[in-house]
Amino acid sequence: MNGRADFREPNTEVPRPIPHIGADYIPTEEERRVFAECNEESFWFRSVPLAATSMLITQGLISKGILSSHPKYGSIPKLIFACIMGYFAGKLSYVKTCQEKFKNLENSPLGEALRSGQARRSSPPGHYAQKSKYDSNVSGQSFVTSPAADNIDKETLPRYEPIPFSASMNESTPTGITDHIAQVKVNKYGDTWDE
């Protein structure tokens, strides 16, 4: 022996490390192909139809008078906004489909990261393949208050009355601000004086 002990159980599968996918990640050729495919399919099958539909609905609402048109530019600003929102809604609606395509790639670090992220999300937080030997059955315990807490004299505790919302500042509270307007008189010659 070389002085090192192997504490792994026989026939256990060693989990592969999750690949780090950061801003400096360079996709493989197959991943680039899937990116281009996702981009094209999301544009033609989701973005264009949703953008066109949202523009048609917006124009219909403007022509019925439900939405008002701009006095100078007409319906164009609202139609452009509807087109942009439809475009992005189409792109976002295709994200799950695109993720599934990457998960189906066999030798893809990006696909492996997506698959391991899905496995991590499907298990409860803090619980992985093995259960800790320190876990306890908390649900089986009953929680009771201590006798010392029950013997506190309720009269020694301060009593707090709820304050109505408007009690802190209402119309009759003096604030120093007055509505007094000085009365000024003007005679027929334009002379003014205070009363």
Disulfide bonds with the S-S distance in Angstrom:
Cys38-Cys98 2.18
